[in-house]
Amino acid sequence: MYNILVTNDDGYEAKGLLELVNSLKEIDGVKVTVVAPANEKSACGHSITLVRPLRFVSVDDDFYKLDDGTPSDCVYLSLNSIFGGEKPDLLVSGINRGSNMGEDITYSGTAAGAMEGVLHDIPSIAISQIMDFTDPSGDFRLASGFIKDLVSKIKQGSFPLPRREFLNINIPYAKKSAEAKVTYAGYRHYANDAHMHRNPRGEEFYWLGLHPLNFSPRAGQTAMSDYEATQAGYISITPIMLDLSAYKSMKGLQQWLDTTE
């Protein structure tokens, strides 16, 4: 039996998660175990919970929500408590409601679920669906079909990346079919947007703004970025590594340290 662990950051009732699970269960010889946050944890990053206890709540057979847990908590604790020391063959995090491209990957709870997986030497995938947020339900059919085919290919062969690297997939908006392109993580442009409101007592509170997707190519790259690919109607597949070392800067930094005035 090929064991797949599924998590997400949109919560255990999210449409993308449920459609992902149904799609994976159509693959012969697969067992799917779901451990997802009880509440939405979007943009929680690769955080784990250290200041309070966590509790699994059974939702259905092989389906659990983790009370106030993050995606990383879900992966970490499921390996300890549900899999009993054994490791699943594959981890899939998603299908996220909204994109996770460029430096947004560092914010993403969806990507963090895959990061936690590869830290434990589990081949891992994060998959996200670009959305028009005026349509709150979303269409996950292309994403579900693509991940089913991709997981079937992995199951029949091997995972295409080395240790501590995961696949970050972004599905273009409003497409019934699309070719996949291998991409790099684009250069994201950020603003600083927040909206101040007052409650009936006059106390101030803030909503952080939702920034438009603005990207530019990285210098020296000949491949497409994740943003360019999805804008052109392609499925973007980006190999992501956890090593954040800036190797090109090491020599210059050492020279700077060694320089005496």
C-alpha positions as MATLAB code, in Angstrom:
seq = 'MYNILVTNDDGYEAKGLLELVNSLKEIDGVKVTVVAPANEKSACGHSITLVRPLRFVSVDDDFYKLDDGTPSDCVYLSLNSIFGGEKPDLLVSGINRGSNMGEDITYSGTAAGAMEGVLHDIPSIAISQIMDFTDPSGDFRLASGFIKDLVSKIKQGSFPLPRREFLNINIPYAKKSAEAKVTYAGYRHYANDAHMHRNPRGEEFYWLGLHPLNFSPRAGQTAMSDYEATQAGYISITPIMLDLSAYKSMKGLQQWLDTTE';
ca = [
       0.000    0.000    0.000;
       1.278    3.442   -0.989;
       0.652    5.832    1.914;
      -0.002    9.534    1.294;
      -0.250   12.160    4.026;
      -2.357   15.205    3.117;
      -2.435   18.550    4.891;
      -3.235   22.181    4.030;
      -3.437   25.649    5.544;
      -7.031   26.539    4.606;
      -8.516   24.217    7.215;
     -10.000   20.750    7.251;
     -13.291   21.788    5.587;
     -11.675   23.594    2.634;
     -12.990   22.680   -0.805;
      -9.500   22.366   -2.282;
      -8.455   19.866    0.388;
     -11.565   17.723   -0.052;
     -11.246   17.646   -3.834;
      -7.564   16.743   -3.517;
      -8.377   13.844   -1.195;
     -11.113   12.517   -3.481;
      -8.780   12.692   -6.472;
      -5.927   10.868   -4.724;
      -8.265    8.125   -3.526;
      -8.997    7.285   -7.173;
      -5.422    6.020   -7.603;
      -5.138    2.242   -7.229;
      -3.213    0.954   -4.228;
      -3.222    4.252   -2.334;
      -4.149    4.989    1.272;
      -4.772    8.655    2.081;
      -4.450   10.015    5.612;
      -5.567   13.604    6.199;
      -4.296   15.750    9.067;
      -5.331   19.383    8.597;
      -5.677   22.467   10.785;
      -9.015   22.924   12.507;
      -8.959   26.597   11.473;
      -7.564   28.531    8.556;
      -3.824   29.125    8.960;
      -3.019   30.985    5.745;
       0.328   32.817    5.753;
       1.415   31.148    8.996;
       4.739   30.176    7.421;
       6.810   27.292    8.763;
       5.658   27.757   12.350;
       5.148   25.122   15.007;
       3.269   25.457   18.282;
       5.389   25.410   21.445;
       3.331   27.376   23.986;
       0.176   25.257   24.293;
      -0.888   21.613   23.898;
      -2.439   20.326   20.671;
      -5.247   17.825   20.191;
      -6.244   15.549   17.306;
      -9.982   15.385   16.582;
     -11.224   12.520   14.398;
     -13.438   13.759   11.559;
     -13.750   10.514    9.577;
     -11.752    7.360    8.892;
      -8.097    8.398    8.440;
      -9.164   12.056    8.599;
      -8.175   14.291   11.513;
      -8.229   17.960   12.335;
      -5.595   19.374   14.674;
      -7.171   21.790   17.117;
      -5.551   25.201   16.443;
      -2.498   23.553   14.879;
      -0.440   24.805   11.934;
       0.347   22.748    8.814;
       3.826   22.066   10.217;
       2.241   20.891   13.475;
      -0.027   18.582   11.489;
       2.895   16.915    9.721;
       5.161   16.774   12.758;
       2.569   15.297   15.120;
       1.056   12.895   12.611;
       4.460   11.284   12.081;
       4.827   10.876   15.827;
       1.302    9.840   16.797;
      -0.558    8.496   13.763;
       2.161    6.836   11.722;
       3.917    5.517   14.812;
       7.443    6.097   13.603;
       6.766    4.890   10.062;
       6.870    7.464    7.278;
       4.326    7.968    4.520;
       5.553    7.471    0.979;
       4.487   10.952   -0.075;
       3.126   14.178    1.402;
       0.797   16.526   -0.485;
      -0.111   19.943    0.924;
      -3.089   21.797   -0.601;
      -4.933   22.416   -2.787;
      -4.474   25.976   -1.556;
      -7.037   28.654   -2.312;
      -4.763   31.213   -3.950;
      -1.281   31.232   -5.417;
       2.033   30.644   -3.656;
       4.687   32.074   -5.966;
       7.951   33.950   -5.576;
       8.856   35.050   -2.056;
       5.269   34.390   -0.982;
       6.519   30.836   -0.493;
       8.172   32.018    2.728;
       4.786   33.117    4.122;
       2.874   30.093    2.888;
       1.470   27.522    5.299;
       0.852   25.305    2.262;
       4.527   25.356    1.312;
       5.444   24.945    4.987;
       3.590   21.632    5.135;
       5.832   20.387    2.319;
       8.901   21.878    4.014;
       8.139   19.938    7.171;
       7.727   16.796    5.107;
      11.137   17.021    3.423;
      12.780   17.794    6.772;
      11.673   14.269    7.711;
      12.898   12.822    4.381;
       9.382   12.451    2.960;
       8.970   13.356   -0.731;
       6.628   16.348   -0.650;
       4.476   18.506   -2.899;
       2.730   21.828   -2.309;
      -0.043   22.692   -4.760;
      -1.962   25.966   -5.067;
      -4.778   27.239   -7.279;
      -4.679   30.828   -8.519;
      -8.056   32.385   -7.723;
     -10.399   35.160   -8.656;
     -11.466   36.022   -5.123;
     -14.782   37.411   -6.351;
     -15.627   33.716   -6.845;
     -15.255   32.361   -3.303;
     -15.891   28.696   -4.187;
     -13.216   28.290   -6.845;
     -12.693   25.630   -9.503;
     -10.174   22.947   -8.512;
     -10.834   20.448  -11.319;
      -7.630   21.111  -13.270;
      -5.561   21.057  -10.063;
      -7.164   17.814   -8.881;
      -6.646   16.079  -12.199;
      -3.060   17.243  -12.511;
      -2.031   16.177   -9.010;
      -3.666   12.786   -9.533;
      -1.615   12.223  -12.702;
       1.569   13.518  -11.080;
       1.208   11.338   -7.980;
       0.469    8.318  -10.182;
       3.719    8.992  -12.072;
       5.661    9.318   -8.799;
       4.084    6.138   -7.407;
       5.019    4.159  -10.503;
       8.556    5.496  -10.662;
      10.367    7.785   -8.263;
      10.304   11.287   -6.850;
      12.265   13.622   -9.156;
      14.106   15.675   -6.499;
      16.890   14.995   -3.972;
      16.521   15.259   -0.191;
      15.300   18.543    1.322;
      13.738   19.752   -1.906;
      10.020   19.817   -2.664;
       7.778   20.568   -5.633;
       5.825   23.826   -5.507;
       2.974   23.774   -8.011;
       0.741   26.664   -9.078;
      -2.302   26.108  -11.282;
      -3.405   28.912  -13.644;
      -6.806   30.505  -13.219;
      -9.827   29.503  -15.341;
      -8.141   26.810  -17.418;
      -9.645   23.394  -18.224;
      -6.314   21.970  -19.393;
      -2.746   23.207  -19.387;
       0.800   22.113  -20.136;
       3.260   22.045  -17.243;
       6.454   24.122  -17.237;
       9.426   23.842  -14.875;
       9.964   27.325  -13.452;
      11.915   29.317  -10.894;
      10.413   31.376   -8.081;
       9.716   34.863   -9.387;
      10.751   38.212   -7.922;
       7.719   39.461   -5.997;
       7.019   43.166   -5.520;
       5.510   44.071   -2.158;
       3.695   47.088   -0.807;
       2.674   47.892    2.743;
      -1.097   47.986    2.892;
      -3.283   47.954    6.007;
      -6.795   49.183    6.714;
      -7.621   50.819   10.031;
     -11.111   50.490   11.548;
     -12.660   51.371   14.869;
     -14.954   49.243   17.012;
     -17.983   50.754   18.804;
     -15.752   51.726   21.737;
     -13.485   53.727   19.464;
     -10.572   51.259   19.718;
      -8.445   50.935   16.599;
      -7.806   47.637   14.809;
      -6.250   46.782   11.469;
      -6.809   44.428    8.556;
      -3.687   43.697    6.523;
      -4.257   44.410    2.849;
      -4.302   41.891    0.012;
      -1.564   42.895   -2.417;
      -1.951   42.480   -6.195;
       0.314   39.912   -7.833;
       3.178   42.006   -9.194;
       6.362   40.226  -10.264;
       9.426   40.827  -12.405;
      11.979   38.395  -13.890;
      15.196   37.671  -12.027;
      18.337   38.818  -13.789;
      20.204   36.169  -15.741;
      17.358   33.656  -15.872;
      16.412   32.098  -19.212;
      13.630   29.895  -17.832;
      10.178   31.216  -17.043;
       9.278   32.320  -13.541;
       6.285   30.777  -11.803;
       4.325   33.992  -12.372;
       5.221   34.253  -16.072;
       4.244   30.644  -16.651;
       0.857   30.863  -14.959;
       0.109   34.190  -16.671;
       0.786   32.448  -19.990;
      -1.657   29.681  -19.046;
       0.865   27.022  -17.990;
       0.987   24.961  -14.808;
       4.086   26.059  -12.909;
       6.265   23.448  -11.187;
       9.131   24.916   -9.169;
      11.721   22.813   -7.315;
      12.289   24.486   -3.930;
      15.255   23.807   -1.668;
      15.393   24.479    2.066;
      19.035   25.599    2.064;
      18.761   29.402    2.344;
      22.507   30.040    2.282;
      23.550   32.867   -0.069;
      26.601   31.028   -1.436;
      27.522   33.728   -3.948;
      27.860   36.238   -1.109;
      30.066   34.155    1.176;
      33.425   35.140   -0.336;
      32.579   38.818   -0.409;
      31.315   38.713    3.159;
      34.532   37.072    4.355;
      36.588   39.702    2.543;
      34.491   42.436    4.182;
      35.072   40.893    7.613;
      38.811   40.626    6.981;
      39.135   44.220    5.824;
      40.749   46.469    8.396;
      40.353   50.212    8.339;
];
